[in-house]
Amino acid sequence: MILVEKCVINSEGNEVSEASKMSNLTGAKTGTNLPNQLEVVLCQDSNGRLDGLASTVNCDYTCHSDGQSEVVSQLCTRDADGVSGLNTGPAATTKNANCEGEDMYNFQYNFDEEEDDSDWEPSEKQMEVLKWFCVNCTMANVEGIGNCEVCGEHRESGILKHGFFASPYLPIDDVNQDELPVTENCEDSCKQSCLSSSTAVGFDERMLLHTEVVMKSHPHPERPDRLRAIAASFATAGIFPGKCYPIPAREITREELQMVHSEENIEAVDITRRMLASYFTPDTYANEHSACAARLAAGLCADLASAIYSGRVKNGFAMVRPPGHHAGVKQAMGFCLHNNAAIAASAAEAAGAKKVLIVDWDVHHGNGTQEIFERSKSVLYISLHRHEGGRFYPGTGAANEVGSMGAEGYCVNYSLEPRGTLDFNPDFTIISAGFDAARGDPLGCCDVTPAGYASMTQMLSALSSGKLLVILEGGYNLRSISSSATAVIKVLVGESPVIDTDDTVPSKAGLRSVLEVLQIQMKFWPTLETNFSELHSKWGSYVFQDTKKQSKKRRRTGLPVWWRMGRKRLLYHIWAKQLRAKSFCDYSFGC
């Protein structure tokens, strides 16, 4: 990973960071767990704030490369009116003789000589293209267009007010009346919720303060609007507040964090309280509120796990951020600071659970959760994710990663339906519920529907006597994440999803992946041999049906071959390119 970042102050007194980065992994998350991890700390005053009276601000840049480092500090000033200036010369330079300049900045700097710029003249002011960013998918659109060219969401969509019930094509006050639920008497539903204590929801508005301070060319996908859209959907559906029981929020204690994370991780997150903006990896940001948000998220997950296992509530939904399943023992990465699912599992064990099941259906592999429990036989970790030979972020999660140090078989990667066939009868079940495999997500590029998530939730509800905790992870299309989360919580409150799977046929690639996992895991779970034999015997019929289905799809979406040689050859090549791009993006999990 190479990161080039510089801090400048614009005319309005706002800090602007320009970054250039390269990565060999796909999936839009660029941070990697590398030893030469870069840390960038941007412009903070003595109080860690930018507002207030005149202040002096230091901008520090630190490069770590193979044990060699270089720190460059620049002096920024801010007057009482908020106008900032930048001292073009470095206030202090500490340089290791072995650190190369191109490794730090990816471009040349001469620290010893100042270039003569007396003949420099500013160029003529270029015409700036006005654009706006879609609130749903964050994609950029040219000014003058009313709906997003990528997802079709209206520029003034009401998704943050009404959730996914808001019309995607009309302004803020328009709602799809056909999708609105039948409202119940609020007092009766609240009374019933309090008496039964069926489903608990963990949420705190302070988690919305965790946001990227540095102004980039594109909004960060892990943004506060994710929680706002889910909360709006729950409220519009009359689920929360209404049918669910809120639990009070608290920051998790240091002692509880030490059950999962090292001092290195805890200190790295805590120190961000004194920083206006910082980065653990090029894509994993923090501000002065991030440590509090991460501790609130972890505290809510721990308390929900304890309440569910003790029987005070039946199940729960942790509507939290920042997410956690990429955070390992030491490092924060992949938008994650503390591992919420691991902390919840630890809390359940502290409450008396002997066996804990974690099912992670986020489109990215939960490398942090696997690392934390890879030597544990009391926690079974099952992950369904994209891997693509290690090319999809974070590059881990191959089928042959099964655990270690006597706990082989307790890490299961890719596609096993957790129906208790592993002779592992959990006392408590946790879902790392990332919704970035949902249809329309810009990072996952998969096609899982809200009904699909509801079906998986219903299957998992049958385990551990219904003691189930759903913890929010990823998901970056607001309409997709809010509709999927609503479908999941409806199952938790007792609604049964209507799903017809009679005509569902697994794809050839998906079936091959399932057989590969079964073949590996049979060494540790002999009961899977029956499943393997049964599925292998159906290979021929499944492959035939899948091939027949794909042939119909090609005939339905294909283009006349003679266009390629005639007057419509240009149109043929344009449409063919679009169809190839669509087929690449229409990736789905096995079945």
C-alpha positions in Angstrom: 0.0 0.0 0.0 1.3 3.4 -1.0 -0.3 6.5 0.4 0.4 10.0 -0.7 -1.4 12.6 1.4 -0.9 16.3 1.7 -2.8 18.9 3.8 -3.7 22.3 2.5 -6.0 25.0 3.8 -8.6 26.4 1.4 -9.9 30.0 1.3 -12.8 29.1 3.7 -10.5 27.8 6.4 -11.3 24.2 5.8 -8.6 21.5 5.8 -8.4 19.6 2.5 -6.5 16.4 2.1 -5.5 15.1 -1.3 -4.6 11.4 -1.3 -3.2 9.1 -3.9 -3.2 5.4 -3.1 -2.6 2.1 -4.8 -3.8 -1.4 -3.8 -3.8 -4.8 -5.4 -7.0 -5.8 -3.7 -10.5 -5.3 -5.1 -13.7 -4.5 -3.1 -13.1 -0.8 -2.6 -11.6 -1.2 0.8 -8.0 -0.3 0.4 -6.5 -0.7 3.9 -4.4 -3.8 4.4 -2.9 -5.5 7.4 0.7 -4.7 6.4 3.7 -4.2 8.6 4.4 -0.8 6.9 1.1 0.6 8.0 0.9 4.3 7.4 -0.6 6.7 9.9 -1.6 10.3 9.0 -2.5 12.8 11.7 -4.0 16.0 10.3 -4.1 19.5 11.7 -5.1 19.7 15.3 -4.6 22.5 17.8 -3.7 22.1 21.5 -7.4 21.4 22.3 -7.9 19.0 19.4 -10.4 21.3 17.7 -10.4 23.7 14.8 -13.1 26.1 16.0 -12.5 29.0 18.5 -10.1 31.9 18.6 -6.8 32.2 16.9 -4.7 29.1 17.3 -1.6 27.5 16.0 -2.0 24.0 14.4 0.6 21.4 13.7 0.2 19.0 10.7 2.3 15.9 11.2 2.9 13.2 8.7 4.5 9.9 9.7 5.8 7.3 7.3 6.7 3.7 8.4 8.5 1.7 5.7 10.4 -1.4 6.7 11.3 -0.1 10.1 12.4 3.3 8.7 10.5 6.4 9.4 10.4 10.1 8.6 8.2 12.8 10.2 7.5 16.1 8.7 5.6 18.8 10.6 4.1 21.9 9.0 2.7 24.9 10.8 -0.9 26.0 10.2 -2.4 29.1 11.7 -6.0 30.1 12.2 -7.2 33.6 13.1 -10.3 34.6 15.0 -12.4 34.8 11.8 -11.6 31.2 10.9 -9.2 32.1 8.0 -6.3 29.8 7.9 -2.8 30.0 6.4 -0.1 27.5 5.8 3.6 28.1 6.3 5.1 26.7 3.2 8.3 25.8 4.8 8.4 22.9 7.2 8.5 24.0 10.8 10.5 21.0 11.9 12.0 18.1 9.9 13.2 14.9 11.5 14.6 12.5 8.9 16.1 9.1 9.1 19.1 8.8 6.8 17.8 5.5 5.5 14.3 6.7 4.5 13.8 7.5 0.9 11.7 10.5 -0.2 9.7 8.6 -2.8 8.6 6.0 -0.2 7.0 8.8 1.8 5.3 11.0 -0.7 5.6 9.2 -4.1 7.0 12.3 -5.5 10.2 14.3 -5.1 10.8 16.9 -2.4 14.1 18.7 -1.9 14.3 19.5 1.8 17.7 21.2 1.6 17.1 23.7 -1.2 14.2 26.0 -1.9 13.2 26.3 -5.6 13.2 29.7 -7.1 9.5 30.4 -8.0 9.9 34.1 -8.6 8.8 33.7 -12.2 5.8 31.7 -11.4 2.5 33.1 -12.5 -1.0 31.7 -11.6 -2.8 30.1 -14.5 -6.2 31.3 -15.6 -9.1 30.2 -13.5 -10.4 26.9 -14.8 -14.1 26.3 -15.2 -15.3 24.1 -12.3 -17.8 21.4 -13.0 -20.6 21.6 -10.4 -21.7 18.2 -9.1 -23.7 16.7 -6.2 -23.4 13.4 -4.4 -26.2 10.9 -4.2 -27.4 10.5 -0.6 -28.2 6.8 -1.3 -25.1 5.5 -3.0 -22.7 8.5 -2.7 -22.0 8.5 -6.5 -21.2 11.9 -8.1 -23.7 13.5 -10.5 -23.5 16.5 -12.7 -25.5 19.6 -11.7 -28.8 19.8 -13.4 -29.7 16.2 -13.1 -32.6 15.5 -10.7 -32.0 11.7 -10.2 -28.8 9.8 -9.6 -27.5 8.3 -12.8 -26.2 5.2 -10.9 -29.1 4.2 -8.6 -31.9 6.5 -9.7 -32.4 8.1 -6.3 -33.9 11.6 -6.3 -31.5 14.4 -5.4 -33.9 15.5 -2.6 -34.9 12.0 -1.5 -36.6 11.5 1.8 -34.7 8.3 2.6 -33.2 9.8 5.8 -36.7 10.8 6.9 -38.8 7.8 5.9 -36.2 5.1 5.3 -36.6 2.9 2.3 -40.4 3.6 2.4 -39.5 7.0 0.8 -40.0 7.1 -3.0 -36.6 6.9 -4.8 -37.8 9.0 -7.7 -39.7 11.8 -6.0 -38.7 14.6 -3.5 -38.5 14.2 0.3 -42.2 14.2 1.3 -43.3 11.5 -1.2 -43.7 8.0 0.3 -44.6 4.7 -1.3 -48.1 4.3 0.3 -48.3 0.7 -0.9 -45.3 -0.3 1.2 -46.3 1.4 4.4 -47.2 -1.1 7.1 -50.5 -1.2 8.9 -50.1 1.0 12.0 -51.1 -0.3 15.4 -52.0 1.5 18.5 -48.7 2.8 19.8 -49.5 2.5 23.5 -50.7 -1.1 23.1 -47.6 -2.1 21.1 -45.3 -0.4 23.5 -47.0 -2.0 26.5 -46.8 -5.4 24.8 -43.1 -4.9 24.0 -42.3 -3.9 27.6 -44.2 -6.9 29.1 -42.8 -9.5 26.8 -39.3 -7.9 26.5 -39.1 -9.8 23.2 -36.6 -7.9 21.0 -34.1 -5.3 22.3 -32.4 -2.7 20.1 -29.1 -1.0 20.9 -28.6 2.5 19.5 -27.1 5.8 20.6 -27.0 9.1 18.6 -23.4 9.7 19.7 -22.3 7.1 17.2 -23.3 9.5 14.5 -20.5 11.8 15.5 -18.0 9.3 14.1 -17.3 10.7 10.6 -14.5 11.5 8.3 -13.3 15.1 8.8 -10.9 15.3 5.9 -12.7 16.6 2.8 -12.0 14.1 0.0 -13.1 14.0 -3.7 -15.8 11.5 -2.8 -17.8 10.8 0.4 -16.6 7.9 2.6 -19.0 4.9 2.2 -19.0 4.2 6.0 -21.0 7.4 7.0 -23.5 8.3 9.7 -26.4 8.3 7.2 -26.3 4.5 7.3 -27.7 4.5 10.8 -30.1 7.4 10.0 -31.6 5.5 7.1 -32.1 2.3 9.2 -33.5 4.2 12.1 -36.0 6.0 9.8 -37.1 2.7 8.3 -37.6 1.1 11.7 -39.6 4.1 12.8 -41.8 4.3 9.7 -42.5 0.6 10.0 -43.6 1.1 13.6 -40.9 -1.4 14.8 -38.6 0.9 16.8 -39.8 2.7 18.7 -42.9 0.6 19.1 -42.4 -3.2 19.1 -38.9 -3.3 20.5 -37.3 -2.6 23.8 -34.4 0.0 23.9 -31.4 -0.7 26.2 -29.3 2.1 27.7 -25.9 2.7 26.1 -22.6 2.8 27.9 -19.0 2.8 26.9 -17.3 -0.5 27.3 -14.6 -0.8 30.0 -11.0 -1.2 29.3 -11.0 -4.6 31.1 -13.8 -5.9 28.8 -11.8 -4.8 25.8 -8.7 -6.6 27.1 -10.6 -9.9 26.8 -10.5 -9.5 23.0 -7.9 -6.8 22.0 -4.3 -6.1 22.9 -3.1 -2.9 24.6 -1.8 -1.8 21.2 -5.3 -1.7 19.7 -6.9 -0.1 22.8 -4.3 2.6 23.0 -4.3 3.3 19.3 -8.1 3.9 19.4 -8.1 5.9 22.6 -5.4 8.3 21.5 -7.7 9.5 18.7 -9.7 11.4 21.3 -7.0 14.1 21.2 -6.9 14.3 17.4 -9.1 16.1 15.1 -8.5 13.6 12.3 -6.4 10.5 12.0 -6.1 7.3 9.9 -5.3 3.7 11.0 -5.1 2.7 7.3 -5.8 4.8 4.2 -9.5 3.9 4.4 -10.0 3.6 8.2 -10.5 7.1 9.6 -11.1 8.5 13.1 -11.9 11.8 14.6 -12.1 13.1 18.2 -15.5 11.3 18.7 -14.5 8.0 17.1 -13.1 6.3 20.3 -16.3 7.1 22.2 -18.5 5.8 19.3 -16.4 2.6 19.1 -16.7 2.0 22.9 -20.5 2.8 22.8 -20.9 0.2 20.0 -18.9 -2.4 21.8 -20.8 -1.7 25.1 -24.2 -2.0 23.5 -23.2 -5.3 21.9 -21.8 -6.7 25.2 -25.0 -5.6 27.1 -27.3 -7.1 24.5 -25.5 -10.4 24.6 -25.7 -10.5 28.4 -29.4 -9.6 28.4 -30.3 -12.2 25.7 -28.4 -15.0 27.3 -29.8 -14.3 30.8 -33.3 -14.3 29.4 -34.2 -10.7 30.1 -34.9 -10.3 26.4 -35.5 -12.9 23.7 -33.2 -11.5 21.0 -31.7 -8.3 19.9 -30.5 -6.0 17.1 -27.4 -3.9 17.6 -27.8 -0.8 15.4 -24.1 0.3 15.8 -21.1 1.8 14.1 -18.2 1.8 13.5 -18.4 -1.8 12.3 -16.0 -4.3 13.8 -15.4 -7.7 12.1 -12.1 -6.5 10.4 -10.6 -5.4 13.7 -8.1 -8.0 15.0 -6.2 -8.5 18.2 -3.9 -5.6 17.5 -4.9 -3.7 14.4 -7.8 -1.5 13.4 -8.6 -1.7 9.7 -11.4 -2.0 7.0 -13.5 0.8 8.6 -13.4 -1.2 12.0 -11.9 -0.1 15.3 -13.1 -2.6 17.9 -14.5 -6.0 17.1 -18.1 -5.8 18.3 -19.0 -9.4 17.5 -16.0 -10.8 19.4 -16.8 -8.6 22.4 -20.4 -9.8 22.3 -19.2 -13.4 22.2 -16.9 -12.7 25.2 -19.8 -11.2 27.1 -22.0 -14.2 26.4 -19.3 -16.5 27.7 -18.9 -14.4 30.8 -22.7 -14.7 31.3 -22.4 -18.5 31.2 -22.5 -19.6 27.5 -20.3 -22.6 26.8 -20.6 -22.6 23.0 -21.1 -19.5 20.8 -21.8 -19.5 17.1 -20.9 -16.5 15.0 -22.3 -16.4 11.4 -20.8 -13.6 9.3 -22.7 -12.9 6.1 -20.9 -9.6 5.3 -19.6 -9.7 1.7 -16.0 -9.2 3.0 -14.4 -11.9 5.1 -14.2 -11.1 8.9 -10.5 -11.6 9.2 -10.4 -9.9 12.6 -13.0 -12.2 14.1 -11.3 -15.3 12.6 -7.9 -14.2 14.0 -9.4 -13.6 17.5 -11.1 -17.1 17.7 -8.9 -19.2 15.4 -7.5 -21.1 18.4 -10.8 -21.4 20.3 -13.1 -24.4 20.4 -15.8 -22.6 22.3 -16.6 -20.3 19.4 -17.5 -21.6 15.9 -17.0 -18.9 13.2 -18.8 -19.4 9.9 -18.3 -16.8 7.2 -20.0 -16.3 3.8 -18.1 -13.9 1.7 -16.5 -13.2 -1.7 -12.9 -14.4 -1.9 -11.9 -14.8 -5.5 -8.6 -16.5 -4.9 -7.6 -13.8 -2.4 -8.1 -10.9 -4.7 -11.2 -9.5 -2.9 -10.6 -7.5 0.2 -9.2 -8.4 2.7 -7.7 -11.3 0.9 -8.3 -13.9 3.7 -11.1 -16.5 4.1 -10.0 -19.3 1.9 -11.8 -22.6 2.4 -8.6 -24.2 3.8 -8.4 -21.7 6.7 -10.0 -23.9 9.3 -8.4 -22.8 12.6 -5.3 -23.8 14.4 -3.7 -25.1 17.6 -6.2 -27.8 18.2 -9.2 -25.8 17.1 -9.2 -27.0 13.5 -12.7 -27.1 12.1 -13.9 -24.2 14.2 -13.4 -21.7 11.3 -15.6 -22.4 8.3 -15.3 -20.2 5.3 -17.8 -19.6 2.6 -21.1 -21.5 2.2 -22.3 -23.9 4.9 -25.9 -23.5 6.0 -25.6 -23.5 9.8 -28.4 -26.0 10.6 -26.6 -27.7 13.5 -25.1 -30.4 11.3 -21.6 -29.8 12.7 -22.5 -31.4 16.1 -22.0 -27.9 17.6 -25.1 -27.0 19.5 -24.6 -23.4 20.4 -25.9 -21.8 23.6 -25.8 -18.4 21.9 -25.8 -17.2 18.2 -24.4 -14.0 16.8 -24.9 -12.7 13.3 -22.2 -10.3 11.9 -24.8 -8.7 9.7 -23.1 -6.8 6.9 -25.6 -5.8 4.2 -23.0 -5.1 1.5 -23.9 -8.2 -0.4 -27.4 -6.7 -0.9 -28.7 -5.9 -4.3 -27.5 -2.4 -5.3 -24.5 -2.1 -2.9 -21.7 -0.3 -4.7 -18.9 -2.3 -2.9 -20.3 -5.8 -2.7 -21.7 -6.0 -6.3 -23.9 -9.0 -5.3 -27.6 -9.6 -5.4 -28.9 -10.8 -2.0 -32.5 -9.6 -1.5 -34.2 -8.5 1.8 -36.2 -11.8 1.6 -32.9 -13.7 1.4 -31.6 -12.0 4.6 -34.9 -12.7 6.3 -34.7 -16.4 5.4 -31.2 -16.7 6.8 -32.3 -15.0 10.0 -35.2 -17.3 10.4 -32.9 -20.4 9.9 -30.5 -19.1 12.6 -33.4 -18.3 15.0 -34.0 -22.0 15.3 -30.6 -22.4 17.0 -29.7 -21.8 20.6 -33.3 -21.7 21.7 -33.8 -18.4 19.8 -31.0 -16.6 21.7 -29.9 -14.5 18.7 -28.0 -11.2 18.5 -27.8 -9.4 15.1 -24.9 -6.9 14.9 -24.7 -4.4 12.1 -21.5 -4.5 10.1 -21.1 -3.2 6.5 -23.6 -2.1 3.8 -23.2 1.2 1.9 -26.4 1.6 -0.2 -28.9 3.3 2.1 -32.0 1.8 0.4 -30.5 -1.7 0.4 -29.2 -1.6 3.9 -32.4 -0.1 5.4 -34.8 -2.5 3.6 -32.6 -5.5 4.5 -32.2 -4.5 8.1 -36.0 -4.0 8.4 -36.6 -7.5 6.9 -34.2 -9.0 9.5 -35.7 -7.2 12.5 -39.2 -8.2 11.4 -38.1 -11.9 11.8 -36.8 -11.1 15.3 -40.1 -9.6 16.4 -42.0 -12.7 15.3 -43.0 -12.1 11.7 -42.5 -15.0 9.3 -41.0 -14.1 5.9 -42.8 -15.5 2.8 -40.1 -17.1 0.6 -40.6 -19.5 -2.2 -37.4 -21.5 -2.8 -39.0 -24.4 -4.7 -37.6 -23.2 -8.0 -34.3 -22.1 -6.7 -31.3 -23.8 -8.3 -27.7 -23.3 -7.1 -25.3 -22.0 -9.6 -22.4 -24.3 -10.8 -19.8 -22.0 -9.2 -21.7 -21.9 -5.9 -22.2 -25.6 -5.8 -18.5 -26.2 -6.5 -17.6 -23.9 -3.6 -20.0 -25.7 -1.2 -18.6 -29.1 -2.1 -15.0 -27.8 -1.6 -15.8 -26.6 1.9 -17.6 -29.8 2.8 -14.7 -31.9 1.6 -12.3 -29.9 3.8 -14.5 -29.8 6.9 -15.3 -33.5 6.8 -11.9 -34.1 8.3 -13.1 -32.4 11.5 -16.9 -33.0 11.4 -17.6 -36.6 10.2 -21.3 -35.9 10.1 -20.8 -33.8 7.0 -20.0 -36.8 5.0 -23.7 -37.6 4.4 -24.3 -34.0 3.3 -21.3 -34.2 0.9 -22.5 -37.5 -0.6 -26.1 -36.3 -1.1 -25.0 -33.0 -2.6 -22.4 -34.7 -4.9 -25.0 -37.1 -6.2 -27.2 -34.1 -7.3 -24.3 -32.4 -9.0 -25.3 -33.5 -12.5 -28.9 -32.4 -12.3 -28.1 -29.1 -10.6 -25.4 -28.3 -13.2 -27.8 -29.2 -16.1 -30.5 -26.9 -14.7 -28.1 -24.1 -14.1 -26.7 -24.4 -17.7 -30.2 -24.5 -19.0 -31.1 -21.3 -17.0 -27.9 -19.5 -18.2 -28.7 -20.4 -21.8 -32.2 -18.9 -21.5 -30.7 -15.8 -20.0 -28.2 -15.5 -22.8 -30.9 -15.9 -25.4 -33.0 -13.4 -23.6 -30.3 -10.8 -23.3 -28.2 -11.6 -26.4 -27.8 -9.3 -29.4 -28.2 -10.3 -33.1 -24.9 -11.6 -34.3 -25.4 -10.0 -37.8 -25.3 -6.6 -36.2 -21.6 -7.0 -35.6 -20.9 -6.9 -39.4 -23.6 -4.5 -40.5 -24.5 -0.9 -40.2 -25.3 -1.4 -36.5 -21.8 -2.7 -35.6 -21.1 0.4 -33.4 -24.3 -0.1 -31.5 -23.5 -3.8 -31.1 -20.1 -3.2 -29.5 -21.6 -0.5 -27.1 -24.4 -2.8 -26.0 -22.2 -5.8 -25.7 -19.8 -3.9 -23.5 -22.7 -2.9 -21.2 -24.0 -6.5 -21.0 -20.5 -7.8 -20.1 -20.2 -5.2 -17.3 -23.6 -6.1 -16.0 -22.9 -9.8 -16.0 -19.7 -9.2 -14.1 -21.5 -7.2 -11.4 -24.4 -9.7 -11.1 -22.5 -11.9 -8.7 -24.5 -13.9 -6.2 -23.8 -16.4 -3.5 -24.2 -20.0 -4.7 -28.0 -20.1 -4.4 
